Every structure is written in C-alpha cells, then in structure tokens.
Amino acid sequence: MKKDSPTKVMDRRDFLQATAATGAGLFYSQFLSAESLPNKDDLNIAMIGVGRQGKILLDLVLKIPGIRIKAVCDIWSYSQKRAVGMCRRAKQNDVKIYEDYNDMLSTEKDLDAVIIATPDFVHHEHTNACLAAGLHVYCEKEMSNDIEKARSMVKAAEKSGKLLQIGHQRRSNPYYKHTYGLMHNDKFFGNIHSVNGQWHQQKPLQPTPPKIISKYALSADAMKKYGYGSMDEFYNWRWFNKLAGGPMTDLGSHQVDIFNWYLKAPPSSVYASGGNEYAQNMAKTNEVGYTPESLDHTMAMYEWDTPHGKVRGIYQVNLLSSHGLFYEVFMGDKGSMTISEIKSKNAMLKEKTADALEWEDEAEIFEVGGEKAMKFDPLKSRKAKGKMDKEGLKLEEDMNKPAHQPHLENFFAAIRDGVALTCPAEIGFETCVAVIKANESARTGKRIEFSPSDFKA
C-alpha cells in the first residue's frame, strides 16, 4: 500500500482530525481502542465469512465500542444463523444477511469497511471486490494459497487507495512490540544469529458430522458456484490444496512473519521437508470419506541476510502432536528470548559474557549442567512494566485482551485517524511468498533461493 494512503482516508471522512499523530505519537496511537477515540461516528462494518475464524472475529468486533455490524455474508445457512444470534445478543438487531457478496456490495451503500474470514482460495476475490467498491478491508491470513492472487491484492489496494490489513495479529500485540524494541533499541540480545520456532497442534481427522450433511448441506449448485466439490471439501477445506496452503500457511505464516519482522528482512532461502503419510493413514483408519492432501507436518530451514550478517533458523509445524504448542526463539551473542502469545512461555536468558543489565536484580538464577544461568520474565518485572508504561503500552490491560483484538483496533484506528497499519498488504505479501515457497520446497525436495524481486508485488 502506498505510504500516503492514510491521507486519502482522511479526505474521505470529514470528521477525521487534520492533525493525525506522527512520530512517537503515531506509534502509541496504534494501541488506542475505539472507546478512547473522542467524538467519532460509528464505523459501519460488514463481515464476509463467519465460519470458525469469522466467528472469533465477529465476537470481538461486537465488543469493541463504536463499531456497527451492518451486514453478514456467508454461503452457509448454519453460519448465517449463528452470526445473527451473536449480533442480536449484542443488541445489534438490524444486521442484514447475504449469501452472495456481490449482492451485499450492490445493496449496502453506507459501509466503511469489510472484514474477510473466508477460506484462503477466495481471499483475493472478496478483497479485490471490496477494495474496488471503495471499502477498507481487514483480511485474515493467509492472503492466498497462490502467490499471484496475493500479488493482485496488493495491487488492488494500491489502486483503490484504501486500507488493507492482513491478519498477522502478533504485529499489534503490545508485548511483541515491546520485545522488538528491546532487540533493536536496547540491544538486549546483541547480534541475532539463530532463530527457531514451532506450532504443534494435533488435528485428528474425523468424518464430516452427519448432521452437517443431512441438515445443513449446501446444494449441488451452490457447491459448484462457490468452488467446492463436496461437503467434505467445504467443511474440511484446510486439507485440500486447491482451497488452502496447509498448516505452513494456516499456522506457520504467523511465526515466519515474526521472524521477518524482527530480523527486518524477508528470507534469502528456504529448504523444507514434509509429508502427509500420517494424515492419509488416519483418514483410512477413521474412514473419513476423503483423502487429505495438505502436508500434516513440515520442517523448514530458512536463512535471512541481515545488516549484522546471516541468520539461520528452523521452523516446524505439526498437526500430529500438540507437544510444546507454539513459540518463537531468538538467539543472540548477548542473550536469547522465547516469545509467544502463551504468556507462560515468555522468557529471556542472559549470556555470561554479556554486560550487566538493569533488570538483573529481578532475574531468576538457576543451574544447567553445573553452570549458573539467568532467566528473566518481563511480564513479572517491575522495571519492565514501568518501561512499558512509559512507552504507552498498557501491559495489564492490553496483554489480557484476546489475541486478535489489538489488531482489529489498529485497523479501526487507521480508518478513523490515519494511523499506520501494523500489517499492510505489502508486508503480508512477503510472508505469503515465504510460506508458499516452503511448501513447494517440501514437495519437490529442492532448496529455493529468493531474490528481492520475489517479495515485490
């Protein structure tokens, strides 16, 4: 997205303040909730896709002050009914329901933005249509399961001048922002040389629930119209290559995005290995009625070329076991850090060769193999909390918000005040390329070298 796009937003909505925040104020204002923004009209929002992920986003949007849900669009009656019930319980009773997003866009003329949480293969279609209609868009990740389709989204945002936020919500997480500052401003960890991470989440394969097929089945015409070959494909779309990119895009992209962000560079190469033999065997054993196509586990070795030298990393995503859940690790010559949306996993470790740090008196000392080590948890540190408060990061308040809420609030604040999006389309595109190419490497067994042009839309 063009850097001057927030100015275009200000021109369109006459109630925006002419003096949008800049510099440090811009950074801090990204964490303002809609409730804290004075004298603003409600934003009129539509949702396209209110399935499993869309339900999570809708629930959050309904709790954020100053947001009015005007329309919900979904091709499945089950999701439509559930969404209407959620809106009514939140005292939003004038929500209109649509099956076809084209009907919604041609009918609803007072929308400000659309939140898209449909399967990956139609993200580009829905996003590009909404942008062309003059609406701002929040699109769940992954941008697409196809690089060219993702590229079209970046170009559509540039052409429209509207905002396109991609759902890599960790970029709006105050704790991630704080530790990014510790790495780059305070140099807590010295020069980073290695990273690793994982997302392990067991996903047993089961037959599509009989009630779904008997009571809520899509018609044959509807399935054909919307790109599904069967109810099994529709209900289990993440397991089919034409509909999604598998766990590397569904889960891994969150963490590869963090590596790219903290290292200030997209990867220079990837070499991956993976398979789905376990998933296929499970599908036969459980008689699920379809053959899963997506990789059930992938291990990717990335390299990044940074100003301080080459950084190497190993990332694993696994749908066969939940061992260890999810986290990212950064290792430098002065210290290391484990960071996660799971608060209990957050910790920092100081190397013995590093200079004394201001928080050492609050650190936990323990022994590993006869050697003393120093562990520090910023969430339990009085000094770290004070530092965050000075930076405008309300630790106790913001860290207790659901994971996606600060990212949605950033999107709404960008519409209202023109603050910078934390994950605009061109940033999301870099991550999309990195994970789709990891899938390609795993399937072909070939190492892939990136050029800078690969990450330019």
TIZA-611988 format. One record per residue: y negated, x, z of N, C-alpha, C, CB in turn. Coordinates in steps of 0.05 Angstrom, whole numbers, plus 5000, padded with zeros to 4 digits. Each point is the difference from the previous one (the first is absolute). Glycine has a CB too. Layout:
YXZYXZYXZYXZ...
This chain:
502450175000497649835000497550175000502549645024495550284962497550154999498750015027499449884952499450345054498850035026497749815005501450484999497349424980497749835004500949705001497150344977505549615023500849725000499049845024504050144975495849975050499049855022497149894995502950275030495549894954497349904994500149754983498450475002503549524980500349764984500749765017501450284961500349775060500649795018497649895014504550205007493749985001497649925014498249834983500250425027499749644947498349854981501149724998498850424975503849545026501149734995499649825024503350214970496849895054499849835023497350045013505050015007493349794991497250045008499650025030498749754960503450205056499750035029500750275010501049525003499750674980500750265010497550165008504150004970496250165049497750175008499550214979501149925049496450134947499350204980500450285010496649694982503750345044500350275011502950035010495150025013506750004968502950055007500250275014501649714962500350315056500450255015500850234982501249735040497850504967500750244986500750225020497149884961504150345029500750235017501849915023495750214989503749885035501749945023500149705005498950455020498949414976499949725003502049864982495350035014505050074962501949894981502850035011497050114962503650125050502750055011500649815022499650484988498549495030500649835023500149714993497850335029500549584952499949714993502649914988495150044994506650144997502649914989501849875021499650374966499749675059501749895021498849755012501750465009496149444981498849765010501749764992495450214998505149615020501449764992498049804989503550075036497549724951498249804989498349875022503349914963497850075061498649875021497550155008504349825017495850454980497750165009497850034978503250255029497249634948498050024979498249765002503250254970494249795035498249775006499149854976498550255040501249494963498649834980501350024972495850065027506849924973501350004974501549744995500550505003499449414973501549764992503050055001496249844972505449965030502950034997500750114973500849635033501250534966501150084974502249814992498950495009501149424966502049824990502250164987496649644993505950335017502250174992502349834990498650345034502849764946502549884991502250205004497649714966504950195037502350175002501949944976499650005051501350214936502149984980502550145011496649974961505449885045502450115012500049975030500450324961501149505050500149965029502950015009495749735000505850464989502850045009500050175025501649974953500350215049500350155025497550165008504950034991494150134990497650165005497549835000502350404980497649415002497649834999499749845025500549974951501649955061499949855025498750175022504149744988496650525013498850185020497050024995504350265003494949774973497150034994498549745005501150354965500149425027498749755004499649955030502149824958499950245058499849965029497650165011505049925003494650324988497850175009497349894990503150395001496849544974497549904988499049755015501350194955500649645052499349765015498850055027503649774975496950475036498950075026497450164999504750005017494550084959497650164997497649814996502650394981495449625037497749814997498550044974499650015049499349774941498450024976501549994974496850255027505849694974501649994976501149714996501250495005498449404972501049734994502050024978495749795015506850114990502049994979499649754984503350255029496049784946499549774982502449924984495350154998506550044995502249934984502350195005496949824965505550085032502550165002501649954975500049985051501050244937501549984975502750135004495849994972506349875023502750115001501849834983499350195046502749944941501749854981502349865015498950334965501349715061502349905016499049795019502550434996498649335004499249785017500350075029501249684964500950475043500550075028497750165011504950014991494150194994497850165009497449845000502250414982497549414999497649835000499849835025500349994950501849885057500049835024499550155026503249704976498150545026499550165023497150095003504850164997494049924980497350095000498149775008501150344965499349435024498349775007500249945030500749814954501750205057500349965029498450215016504549804992495650455000498550215014497149944999503650334989495449594988497149954997499149765017500250194954501449615047499349765015500050065030502049714964499950455045500050085028497650165008505049994999493850154981497650155004497549844995502550414988497849335009497849814996498650044973499349995050502250114931499050024973501649794983498650505004500249274993501549774990499449934971500049835046498150324941499349934973501150204979495949795018506450334989501250204983501449864977500550335038499149764938501349894976502450184993495749804983506450085006502550144994500350004970502149865044498750384946500550034971502650154996495050014991506349934986502350154992499350224981502849605006495450344975499250194979497250115007502849754965497050515036497450125007497949954980502550355024498249604951498049934979498749745007502650254966498949565043498949745008498150045023504149764984496650415035498350055023497350124991504150065029496150144954497550144992498249824983502550435001498649394984498449824983498849775016502850124961498449825063499149785016498150085022504249774989496550455025498550095024497650174991504249985029493549914973497650144990498250135021500249684963500650295062498350115021501450225016497649565003504450564985501450225014498550265000504349784987495950375034498950275001502150214994496749845034505850114976502150214997502749875001497050345022504949824969502849915000501750225013499349724958502650205059502050185012502649964986497650005045503650214944502449984984502350145014497349994958504949855046502450115014502549904985497550025045502550014929502249924984501850244995497249644978505150325009501750244994498650204982504049705005496850554997498650224987499649964970501850295035500249604952499949994970497849824989504950095001494049735016497849834990497350065013503449654992496550565024497450075012497850044979502550225038498249924941497950064979499149744987502150454992499749375002499249754987498149845018504449994976496349975049498449855018497450145006504149805020496050464986497650155006498050004977502750285031498249784946498250024977498749744993502850374983498749415020498949734995497949935020504349864980496150205045498049945021497550174997503749875031496650384962497750174996498449904976502550395019498949534960498649904976498549745006503550224971497549635049498749755008497650055018504449774995495050495011497750065016500650015030497249804965505350235043500750005028500850275010501549534995498050535030500950245013503049965007495450115018506150104983502949985004501050205021500549854952501150045066501750175018502849964990496949955040504450274950502749994989501850165017498249934954504049955054502050155016501150234983501249585025499650634989501450214987502949924996496950355020504649764961499150204982498449874977504150295011494049854978498449894979501749874978496550345010505649814982501949904980502550175001496249844970505950065017502450174996499950144973502649685029495150314958499650134974497250145000502949644977497150615016497550165001497949884982502650415011498149524965497949904981498849735010502450234963499249615049499049755011498150055024504249764985496550445031498250085022497450114988503950105030496350064950497650114987498249784989502650414987498649385003498349774990498449875022503449934964497650085061498649885022497550165007504449835018495850444981497750175005497949944979502950355021497949644954498149954978498749735002502650314971499049495037499049735003497949995023504349814984496150335037498150015022497450144991503750015033496650214952497650144990498449824981502450435005499049434978498749824980498649775014503450134966497849755054498949775013497750075019504449784996495750465016498050075020500649875027496750054964505749835038500849885026501750195016499949554978500450385048501550165018503049954997496150005032505550224969502949975000501150185022500149904950500749985071501250145023503149994997496049895030505350344973502950024999501050015029500050234955502349645051500849955027501450245014500549544986498450705012500950225016498450005026501250284959499849555060498349935023499650235020501749544995499950675003499550225019497350134996505050085001493949904975497450124995497749875015501750124955498849645056498049875016500750015030499149704962503250425045500950025027498250205015504849884987493950045035498150185014501450255011497349605012505250384996501350245010500650204978502149725036498750184940500350184978497450124991503949724985494050135016497350114993499250225020498749564979501950395047499350195020501650264997498949635031503750364964501550244997499450144974503649795028495650074952499050134975497650175007501649614972496650295046497750165008500950245017497249584999504850385018500950235016501150224981501149695038500250234941501150204981497850144985504149724996494050134993498150124982497350095013502149724964497150145056497450075013500450185024498249564985503850385031500550165025502050224995498949605027502550404951502050214993502050035022496550244973504449545039501950015022502750144992497949585018502850394957502750094992499950254982501549525003496150584993499850244983500549924971501450305037499849884948500649944972502849874998497250394985502949385003502549854997501750144979497849575014504850474993501850134980502449824994498550445017502149375000502449844996499649715010502950415004498349404982500049725009502849894997495149944987505449855029502549854995499649725011502850425002498949404990499849735010502449844991495150034998505149735013502249824994499249715005503350375011498249454976500049725007502949914998495249924984506150035038502749915001500049715009501850475009499449364975499949715007502549874987494849995002507149965015502549894989499649724988502650275034498449704942499749744986502849914991495350124985506249755032502749914992499749804977501850085046500049954934500049814978501749755007499550394967499349385030501349755006499649814977499350075049502549734947499649804979497449855004505049954995493849964984497649835002500849755016498150174956500349755064500749775017500649754984497250205036505049674969500749764985497849794999504850095012493849885011497949795001497850074980501049915048498450354948498050084981500849914972498750395029503849654964500949934974500349704996502550434998498449425023500449724997497549835003504650075017493650005001497749835006497450114988502349875042497550394955497450114992500250164974498750015047503449944937500450164976497749954979505049995008494250224979498149974977501549894977497250385016501549464967501349904976500550234981497749555006504150414975500650204980497550064984504749844997493749964997497550054984498050175016500749564977499150385049498150155017500950295003498949585025503750474978501050275002499450164975503649855032496950024945499550134974497050064997504049774980494350035027497150034997498950235017499749514991501450525033498950205019501550265001498349625026503750424957501350264997502550055016495550154991505849645019502450045016502449894985497349975042505050184961502449914986501749825017499950424976499649575050501649835018498649985027504350144977496749685040498949985027500750265016500449504998501850634995500650255014497850214994505049904997494150114978497950194992497449925015502250084955497249665045497549915012500050065030499649644966502550305048500150025029500350295009501949545003499450624981500650285007498750194980504349865021493250094971498850144978499750305004497649584990502350515035499650285005502450174991497149885038505249994957502450154992500350024970502249855042495950064942500250004971497850164988502149555002498850634980498150204988497849874984503750334999496849454988497949884983497949865017503449944964497250025061498249865018498650175021502849614993498450625013498950175022500850294996500249615031498850574986500650284998501850105022495750054979505649775036501850085021498650105024503250124965498349995054498850085026498050234998504149855021496050314958498150214997497249894995503650304982496249485004497349884996499449795022500550074950501649805059499649795020499250115027503349714976498050505032499550135026498850274998503849745018497450434965499250284998497150044991504750104991494349714993497350044990497950015022501449774958499250085064498150015023499750295010501349535013500950614989499950265012499350234981503449835032497550144943499150194980497049984997504449974976494549795027497149964999498650155022500749564979500550445045498950155023500050304994501649645031500650464958500150294993497850064981504950015007494749834971497950054981497350005013502949804964496750015054497449975013499350245018500649494998501350575020499450215019499950284986502349725035499250314944500050264986497850024978504950035009493749754987497849984981500850074972496950125037505549804955501050064973502549844994498150465004502249454971502649894993502050224997497749614976504950335022502050214999499950154973502949745031498150514969500250164975502849994989496450295017505649634999502749974990501649835018499750454978502649455012501949855016502850054989496549655011505450385007502850014993501549835020499550474980501949335010501249805018502949954994495649795004505850125016502849924997500449735014501550484998500249354990500449745013502349854986495249985013505549794997502149844988500149735012502650414991499249434999500449735012503049925001495549874982506250345021502849945002500749835025500950434976497749635046500549855024499249714997499350425027498449534961499149734996501949844982495350155007505649984972501949874982502649935014497950244961503149955055502549945015499549785020501450484994496349525019499449795019499949734986497550335029501349674947499749754985502849884993495650164982506350025011502749904994501449915025500250324962499549835060501449935025499049735010500650485011496849484988498849765011499849774979497450285031503649784945500149794979497349874997504949925008493050244987497349894999499449864974498650375029503049684950499649854975498250134980500749605026498350644980498450154981500350305005496649624998502650544983500350295002497350135005504049994969495650135054497450135006499650254982500349845048497250184942499450224981498350225013500349674963498050265056498250195012501650215016496449655002502450595000501250215017499949915029498650364967503649675047500049925028499150235018503749684990496250575000498850225015499150214980503049915041494850224967498950214983498950225018498849664963501750595029498750235013498450154979503850035034493650004971498250124981498750255012499149554979500950665006498650255007497550024983504450235013493349765000497450024987498750275005499549505005498750574977498250235004497249914994503650334988494549775028497249954995498550264998500349565026497850464956498350244998497449935014502150154956497349975067497749945016498150255000502649675029494950294980498250235001501050235017496349684994505550265025501150215018502750104991497549795037503450124940502650094990501949784996499350435022503149644970502149804994501149885026501150244958499349505041501349855022502549884989495549915024506650114991502649894992500849785020501450434978500049375011500749785018502649874992495249935009506149955010502549854995499649725011502950415003497749394980499849725008502649864994495050014991505849825029502549854996499549715007502850405011498249424971500049715006502849904997495349954983505549885036502849945003500349705008501150485013500449374971500549725007502849965013496949864963504450365044502749985011500150045030501650174957496249935055499950055028497149985010504050304997495749615028497349985011499450245019500349504996501350705003499750235019497350134997504950074998493649945024497450145000497749844989502550404996498049374991498049834989498150154981500249715041497150294965498250124981497850165013501049634969498350595018497950185010499350214979501649935048496250214956499350234983499550245018498049694964502650555027499650255015498450194983504449935025493650194988498450214987500250255017496849674980503950565008500450255015498050214989504949895008493650235011498150214993500550255016496749654988501850565006500450255014499050005029499850224956498649575052499049985027501449785016495650184985505449625001501249775014501249814980496850055037504449744973501349804984499549725011503550334986497149474998499449735008502149824988495150095003505849725013501649774991498249765003504550215013495449634965498249775000501549764989495950294995503649475016501449774992498549755008504450245003496149534984499049755010501549915025498849874953503450265053501549965025498750195021504449874976494150025042498350165018501650215015496949615004505550325005501550185017500850264985501749605025498250404949500750244985497750204996503449724977494250195029497650184996500050225020497549614981502350645009499950235018499050244985503849825027495150384987499150254989501250235016495749794984504850435002501250235013498450254993504649794998494750365022498450244996501850254998496149795024503450384956501550254999498950205021500849934950501050245059499250205021497950194990504549975019495450084955498150194989497249884996503850234978495949515026497549874995498150045023502349664972495150335022497950025021500249765019497050264969501949775055500049785019498449764989500450335038500549434968498749764990499049845024502949994959495149845036498649865022501949805014495750064975506449865012501749805013502450125014498549684965501750585038502450125011500649915028499150394971498849555045500549925027501349725002496150285014504049584964501249734999502750004986495449805001505550444991502550024985502450005018497550254964504849675024502550015013501450264993500449494999500550665022501450254996503049965003495950265017505649834964502949975002501350254987499749494999502950545005501450234990502049934978499650215045500449964935501949974978501450274996497249634977505350395029501550254996498850225017501249864954497850085070498950215017497150064994504550185003494449704976497250054993498349765009501450284960496349785051498249785008498549894976499550215045500349534954498549874978498049815012504050044969494049895016497849835009499849764982497550405019502849364992499949754985497649845010505050014993493749864987497549865006500049744985497550435008502049355007499949734988497149905002504949915011493650084966497349915002499649725011499150294961503049545036499849735010499949995030502449844960498550385053500050005030497950195010504849905000493550214983498150205008497249885005502650344974496449725050497349905007497950134981501449945048499050324946498050144983500249904972500350405030502149564960500349904972498849724997504150294995496449555025498949734999496950015000504049825024494950354992497150035000498950094973500350105049501250094939499150094973500149784980501750465011500449384990500349784981497849795005504950074998494449885027497949815006497350104988502449865042497150404959497650114989500049984969499650315039502749704950500249974971499949724990502750415000497249405019499949724992502749874996495750104978506450045030502749904998500849875026501250354965498949385035500649865025503050015005495949694994505050525020502850055001501649775012498950485005500449425018501549805013500149744984498850205044498949734944499849764984501450024973495749905023503750314962501050024973502950084999495450114985505550065034502850084999501949785006498550455013500549335000501749785007500049784978499150105048499449944931500049814978502650044984494949994999506049794988502350034982499350204978501449535010500750594979499650234982498149944976504550155014495749614975498549944976497249905005504349904978495150035047497449875005497650184995502349735034497650524975497650174993499650034970500750245044501549774941499850034971498849754987503950325001496949455008498849754990497149995008504549775003494950315022497249995009498250194984501649895046499650344947498550194982499349874973502350395023499749474966499649864975497849795002504850074988495349775033497949795003497350125005503549705018496450524998497450135005498950134974501450095047500450004936499150124974498749784983503750345002497449424998498849784985497349925012504649834988495350165038497549905013497850225000502949705029497850544978498050215005500050234981500349875047501750134935500150224981501050265012496449794976505050205047501150255011502350094982498749865047502050394956502150114982502849895007497250424995504349524984502849935004501550245010499749644964502250325053501650235009502250074981499049875047501949944936502050064980499449864974503450075035494650034950499349884974502250064979495150055011504749824966502250004981500750284991498549564985499650625010500650264990501650175020495949984972503749975054501650135020502849895001495850095027504449654972502749884999501650084976498149625025500550434953501450084976501350275003496749744973502050455041501250265004502649985015495450205001504749635019502549975016502149864983497349985042501949824942501849864983501550194981497149595003501450594985501250204982501950185015495949994971503350105053501750185015502749895008495850205017504349544990502549895009501749904976497849865043501050044936501549924977501450244987496849624992501750615007501250244989502250115018495650104978504349855048502250085018502549854993496750115037503049634958502349844991501150114974498149605022500250484960500950114974501550265005496149794976502950385041501450255006502749955013495550225006504749595012502549945013502149904980497549895042501649954938501949894981500850204979497949555008500350644985500650194978501050265011496649794973502950275053500850265011498250224992504649845001493050104988498250214990497550025017501749914954497450335050497550065014497749924981502150385027495949494984497749914984497550155009502149544994496650584987497450145005497749814992502150464992496049515026497749834994497750174989501449685037497050194947497450124991497849825011502050214958495649895046497949835011499549744984497950415017502649604957499649774983501949775006498350304965504049775047502049795007498849805020503750334991494449765025499049835022497349884992502450295033496849744942497549884991500649754983497850465000501049325008500549754985498350004975501049765043
